[in-house]
């Protein structure tokens, strides 16, 4: 299994996460993105949202989405993150997943 690095910031503050949380976040995010049309092999993922604005980049290319997909992703990610120690409110989130095997 290739080593991957998941980094997470909430409201511009880096959130330390252990291996289990890294794998969990990676699995959920990649699972959602793999269901979207036009998303092929994922070498890197950058997902962020600020309020209702959601931005997704796979392999540094923007992934077009609609209102439903944006809301689904934001609510899913927010639900996961509010369960983490030190995360009380989720307004601005940045998730970066790198280190995929080529």
Secondary structure, DSSP 8 states (H G I E B T S, - for coil): ----EEEEEETTEE----HHHHHHHHHHHHHHHHTSTT----S-EEEEEETTEEEEEETTEE----HHHHHHHHHHHHHHHTTSTT----SEEEEEEE----
